[in-house]
């Protein structure tokens, strides 16, 4: 199992702390067995081509859906700035 290290630098005066996390060089990227569906909070039982992940508050999981469902009637998509 790879070793993951972290450094936390606490300032001597008031201010934010800096946290650095280091993974062993590229080992996680080389692991072809890593899969989103293996995560405990992801339900991909009905995974279809083009599906998106939507959060389901009732059980705290992300579910794959081809249609986005909302109970509020409002959907806002913000893809950010690139």
VMD Tcl script that builds the backbone (N, CA, C; Angstrom):
set m [mol new atoms 246]
animate dup $m
set s [atomselect $m all]
$s set {name element resname resid chain x y z} {
  {N N UNK 1 A 0.842 -1.175 0.000}
  {CA C UNK 1 A 0.000 0.000 0.000}
  {C C UNK 1 A 0.884 1.235 0.000}
  {N N UNK 2 A 0.599 2.218 -0.878}
  {CA C UNK 2 A 1.433 3.412 -0.953}
  {C C UNK 2 A 1.291 4.278 0.291}
  {N N UNK 3 A 2.344 5.001 0.595}
  {CA C UNK 3 A 2.344 5.899 1.731}
  {C C UNK 3 A 1.932 7.290 1.271}
  {N N UNK 4 A 0.979 7.874 1.969}
  {CA C UNK 4 A 0.528 9.233 1.684}
  {C C UNK 4 A 0.997 10.104 2.835}
  {N N UNK 5 A 1.655 11.201 2.518}
  {CA C UNK 5 A 2.167 12.078 3.558}
  {C C UNK 5 A 1.512 13.444 3.464}
  {N N UNK 6 A 1.454 14.132 4.586}
  {CA C UNK 6 A 0.897 15.484 4.624}
  {C C UNK 6 A 1.747 16.345 5.540}
  {N N UNK 7 A 1.906 17.609 5.179}
  {CA C UNK 7 A 2.608 18.579 6.009}
  {C C UNK 7 A 1.631 19.682 6.363}
  {N N UNK 8 A 1.580 20.045 7.621}
  {CA C UNK 8 A 0.730 21.149 8.053}
  {C C UNK 8 A 1.634 22.182 8.693}
  {N N UNK 9 A 1.632 23.382 8.127}
  {CA C UNK 9 A 2.444 24.473 8.644}
  {C C UNK 9 A 1.534 25.463 9.356}
  {N N UNK 10 A 1.628 25.538 10.669}
  {CA C UNK 10 A 0.826 26.487 11.431}
  {C C UNK 10 A 1.593 27.801 11.519}
  {N N UNK 11 A 0.939 28.909 11.220}
  {CA C UNK 11 A 1.629 30.202 11.270}
  {C C UNK 11 A 1.880 30.636 12.716}
  {N N UNK 12 A 2.884 31.489 12.905}
  {CA C UNK 12 A 3.156 32.015 14.239}
  {C C UNK 12 A 2.278 33.224 14.528}
  {N N UNK 13 A 1.744 33.867 13.479}
  {CA C UNK 13 A 0.809 34.973 13.660}
  {C C UNK 13 A -0.546 34.524 13.124}
  {N N UNK 14 A -1.558 35.334 13.329}
  {CA C UNK 14 A -2.891 34.938 12.860}
  {C C UNK 14 A -2.896 34.850 11.337}
  {N N UNK 15 A -3.535 33.825 10.811}
  {CA C UNK 15 A -3.578 33.609 9.370}
  {C C UNK 15 A -3.922 32.167 9.076}
  {N N UNK 16 A -4.169 31.864 7.819}
  {CA C UNK 16 A -4.574 30.499 7.468}
  {C C UNK 16 A -3.422 29.514 7.581}
  {N N UNK 17 A -3.784 28.262 7.799}
  {CA C UNK 17 A -2.794 27.202 7.805}
  {C C UNK 17 A -2.618 26.688 6.386}
  {N N UNK 18 A -1.440 26.218 6.080}
  {CA C UNK 18 A -1.156 25.654 4.767}
  {C C UNK 18 A -1.037 24.151 4.916}
  {N N UNK 19 A -1.804 23.414 4.094}
  {CA C UNK 19 A -1.769 21.957 4.134}
  {C C UNK 19 A -1.306 21.450 2.779}
  {N N UNK 20 A -0.320 20.569 2.769}
  {CA C UNK 20 A 0.174 19.957 1.543}
  {C C UNK 20 A 0.049 18.451 1.673}
  {N N UNK 21 A -0.519 17.812 0.654}
  {CA C UNK 21 A -0.643 16.353 0.646}
  {C C UNK 21 A 0.115 15.833 -0.563}
  {N N UNK 22 A 0.924 14.814 -0.353}
  {CA C UNK 22 A 1.737 14.257 -1.414}
  {C C UNK 22 A 1.403 12.786 -1.608}
  {N N UNK 23 A 1.133 12.400 -2.842}
  {CA C UNK 23 A 0.942 10.996 -3.186}
  {C C UNK 23 A 2.245 10.461 -3.761}
  {N N UNK 24 A 2.499 9.196 -3.569}
  {CA C UNK 24 A 3.688 8.623 -4.208}
  {C C UNK 24 A 3.622 8.843 -5.723}
  {N N UNK 25 A 4.721 9.072 -6.337}
  {CA C UNK 25 A 4.787 9.502 -7.734}
  {C C UNK 25 A 3.965 8.653 -8.698}
  {N N UNK 26 A 2.802 9.141 -9.042}
  {CA C UNK 26 A 1.987 8.562 -10.087}
  {C C UNK 26 A 1.415 7.186 -9.825}
  {N N UNK 27 A 1.561 6.631 -8.643}
  {CA C UNK 27 A 1.071 5.275 -8.395}
  {C C UNK 27 A -0.445 5.191 -8.520}
  {N N UNK 28 A -1.170 6.205 -8.041}
  {CA C UNK 28 A -2.628 6.167 -8.116}
  {C C UNK 28 A -3.091 6.234 -9.565}
  {N N UNK 29 A -2.374 6.986 -10.401}
  {CA C UNK 29 A -2.761 7.115 -11.798}
  {C C UNK 29 A -2.517 5.825 -12.579}
  {N N UNK 30 A -1.580 5.041 -12.138}
  {CA C UNK 30 A -1.241 3.816 -12.841}
  {C C UNK 30 A -2.127 2.639 -12.436}
  {N N UNK 31 A -2.968 2.812 -11.424}
  {CA C UNK 31 A -3.801 1.726 -10.930}
  {C C UNK 31 A -5.061 1.623 -11.777}
  {N N UNK 32 A -5.100 0.684 -12.705}
  {CA C UNK 32 A -6.241 0.550 -13.614}
  {C C UNK 32 A -7.455 -0.052 -12.933}
  {N N UNK 33 A -7.323 -0.505 -11.686}
  {CA C UNK 33 A -8.473 -1.075 -10.980}
  {C C UNK 33 A -9.299 -0.014 -10.263}
  {N N UNK 34 A -8.826 1.248 -10.245}
  {CA C UNK 34 A -9.608 2.312 -9.638}
  {C C UNK 34 A -10.854 2.552 -10.468}
  {N N UNK 35 A -12.003 2.635 -9.814}
  {CA C UNK 35 A -13.261 2.794 -10.526}
  {C C UNK 35 A -14.232 3.611 -9.692}
  {N N UNK 36 A -14.930 4.545 -10.313}
  {CA C UNK 36 A -15.911 5.379 -9.630}
  {C C UNK 36 A -16.998 4.534 -8.987}
  {N N UNK 37 A -17.400 3.463 -9.644}
  {CA C UNK 37 A -18.489 2.627 -9.128}
  {C C UNK 37 A -18.109 1.876 -7.857}
  {N N UNK 38 A -16.828 1.836 -7.515}
  {CA C UNK 38 A -16.392 1.158 -6.297}
  {C C UNK 38 A -16.522 2.030 -5.051}
  {N N UNK 39 A -16.799 3.318 -5.226}
  {CA C UNK 39 A -16.951 4.215 -4.083}
  {C C UNK 39 A -18.254 3.919 -3.352}
  {N N UNK 40 A -18.232 3.989 -2.043}
  {CA C UNK 40 A -19.395 3.653 -1.228}
  {C C UNK 40 A -20.565 4.597 -1.381}
  {N N UNK 41 A -20.312 5.852 -1.785}
  {CA C UNK 41 A -21.407 6.810 -1.906}
  {C C UNK 41 A -21.831 7.033 -3.357}
  {N N UNK 42 A -21.552 6.071 -4.237}
  {CA C UNK 42 A -21.931 6.163 -5.642}
  {C C UNK 42 A -22.758 4.935 -6.009}
  {N N UNK 43 A -23.946 5.167 -6.574}
  {CA C UNK 43 A -24.828 4.082 -7.015}
  {C C UNK 43 A -24.936 4.149 -8.536}
  {N N UNK 44 A -24.303 3.221 -9.216}
  {CA C UNK 44 A -24.344 3.182 -10.679}
  {C C UNK 44 A -25.037 1.904 -11.155}
  {N N UNK 45 A -26.057 1.498 -10.421}
  {CA C UNK 45 A -26.804 0.293 -10.770}
  {C C UNK 45 A -27.370 0.381 -12.179}
  {N N UNK 46 A -27.910 1.539 -12.541}
  {CA C UNK 46 A -28.509 1.734 -13.870}
  {C C UNK 46 A -27.619 2.620 -14.738}
  {N N UNK 47 A -26.372 2.251 -14.906}
  {CA C UNK 47 A -25.422 3.049 -15.674}
  {C C UNK 47 A -25.652 2.854 -17.168}
  {N N UNK 48 A -25.951 3.957 -17.858}
  {CA C UNK 48 A -26.170 3.939 -19.304}
  {C C UNK 48 A -25.268 4.958 -19.976}
  {N N UNK 49 A -25.058 4.809 -21.258}
  {CA C UNK 49 A -24.243 5.726 -22.043}
  {C C UNK 49 A -24.779 7.145 -21.912}
  {N N UNK 50 A -23.923 8.099 -21.599}
  {CA C UNK 50 A -24.310 9.504 -21.488}
  {C C UNK 50 A -24.848 9.888 -20.123}
  {N N UNK 51 A -24.806 8.992 -19.143}
  {CA C UNK 51 A -25.368 9.269 -17.820}
  {C C UNK 51 A -24.555 10.334 -17.081}
  {N N UNK 52 A -25.233 11.037 -16.175}
  {CA C UNK 52 A -24.629 12.032 -15.300}
  {C C UNK 52 A -24.808 11.566 -13.867}
  {N N UNK 53 A -24.039 12.130 -12.940}
  {CA C UNK 53 A -24.221 11.820 -11.529}
  {C C UNK 53 A -25.061 12.905 -10.884}
  {N N UNK 54 A -26.059 12.492 -10.097}
  {CA C UNK 54 A -26.919 13.416 -9.368}
  {C C UNK 54 A -26.946 12.968 -7.913}
  {N N UNK 55 A -26.878 13.933 -6.989}
  {CA C UNK 55 A -26.881 13.608 -5.561}
  {C C UNK 55 A -28.295 13.281 -5.094}
  {N N UNK 56 A -28.436 12.189 -4.333}
  {CA C UNK 56 A -29.724 11.778 -3.775}
  {C C UNK 56 A -29.609 11.910 -2.261}
  {N N UNK 57 A -30.287 12.937 -1.714}
  {CA C UNK 57 A -30.178 13.249 -0.289}
  {C C UNK 57 A -30.771 12.165 0.601}
  {N N UNK 58 A -31.739 11.405 0.123}
  {CA C UNK 58 A -32.403 10.407 0.966}
  {C C UNK 58 A -31.438 9.367 1.525}
  {N N UNK 59 A -30.413 8.996 0.779}
  {CA C UNK 59 A -29.430 8.040 1.286}
  {C C UNK 59 A -27.995 8.563 1.185}
  {N N UNK 60 A -27.833 9.826 0.762}
  {CA C UNK 60 A -26.506 10.433 0.706}
  {C C UNK 60 A -25.598 9.845 -0.350}
  {N N UNK 61 A -26.183 9.409 -1.467}
  {CA C UNK 61 A -25.377 8.813 -2.536}
  {C C UNK 61 A -25.512 9.620 -3.827}
  {N N UNK 62 A -24.503 9.480 -4.676}
  {CA C UNK 62 A -24.567 10.011 -6.026}
  {C C UNK 62 A -25.074 8.891 -6.924}
  {N N UNK 63 A -26.071 9.182 -7.747}
  {CA C UNK 63 A -26.675 8.163 -8.604}
  {C C UNK 63 A -26.511 8.537 -10.068}
  {N N UNK 64 A -26.321 7.525 -10.908}
  {CA C UNK 64 A -26.217 7.781 -12.342}
  {C C UNK 64 A -27.619 7.925 -12.912}
  {N N UNK 65 A -27.804 8.963 -13.707}
  {CA C UNK 65 A -29.111 9.223 -14.316}
  {C C UNK 65 A -28.908 9.729 -15.743}
  {N N UNK 66 A -29.851 9.381 -16.593}
  {CA C UNK 66 A -29.858 9.949 -17.937}
  {C C UNK 66 A -30.834 11.123 -18.026}
  {N N UNK 67 A -31.699 11.255 -17.038}
  {CA C UNK 67 A -32.584 12.416 -16.924}
  {C C UNK 67 A -32.360 13.021 -15.550}
  {N N UNK 68 A -32.155 14.330 -15.496}
  {CA C UNK 68 A -31.927 14.989 -14.219}
  {C C UNK 68 A -33.282 15.281 -13.585}
  {N N UNK 69 A -33.444 14.841 -12.341}
  {CA C UNK 69 A -34.703 14.974 -11.626}
  {C C UNK 69 A -34.514 15.951 -10.469}
  {N N UNK 70 A -35.492 16.844 -10.262}
  {CA C UNK 70 A -35.442 17.769 -9.144}
  {C C UNK 70 A -36.828 17.891 -8.525}
  {N N UNK 71 A -36.881 18.054 -7.229}
  {CA C UNK 71 A -38.165 18.248 -6.552}
  {C C UNK 71 A -38.489 19.730 -6.405}
  {N N UNK 72 A -37.521 20.607 -6.635}
  {CA C UNK 72 A -37.761 22.044 -6.479}
  {C C UNK 72 A -38.237 22.690 -7.771}
  {N N UNK 73 A -38.012 22.037 -8.900}
  {CA C UNK 73 A -38.399 22.623 -10.176}
  {C C UNK 73 A -37.338 23.534 -10.761}
  {N N UNK 74 A -36.234 23.732 -10.046}
  {CA C UNK 74 A -35.178 24.620 -10.518}
  {C C UNK 74 A -33.886 23.839 -10.708}
  {N N UNK 75 A -33.273 24.017 -11.854}
  {CA C UNK 75 A -31.952 23.436 -12.106}
  {C C UNK 75 A -31.043 24.538 -12.611}
  {N N UNK 76 A -29.886 24.664 -12.009}
  {CA C UNK 76 A -28.896 25.631 -12.462}
  {C C UNK 76 A -27.604 24.881 -12.714}
  {N N UNK 77 A -27.095 24.973 -13.937}
  {CA C UNK 77 A -25.820 24.353 -14.275}
  {C C UNK 77 A -24.792 25.456 -14.464}
  {N N UNK 78 A -23.677 25.346 -13.767}
  {CA C UNK 78 A -22.590 26.294 -13.911}
  {C C UNK 78 A -21.330 25.497 -14.120}
  {N N UNK 79 A -20.836 25.485 -15.342}
  {CA C UNK 79 A -19.643 24.712 -15.659}
  {C C UNK 79 A -18.364 25.422 -15.301}
  {N N UNK 80 A -18.447 26.636 -14.766}
  {CA C UNK 80 A -17.247 27.367 -14.387}
  {C C UNK 80 A -16.653 28.138 -15.539}
  {N N UNK 81 A -15.521 28.729 -15.308}
  {CA C UNK 81 A -14.811 29.527 -16.313}
  {C C UNK 81 A -13.568 28.775 -16.754}
  {N N UNK 82 A -13.337 28.741 -18.050}
  {CA C UNK 82 A -12.180 28.040 -18.592}
  {C C UNK 82 A -11.363 28.949 -19.460}
}
mol reanalyze $m
mol bondsrecalc $m
mol representation Tube
mol addrep $m
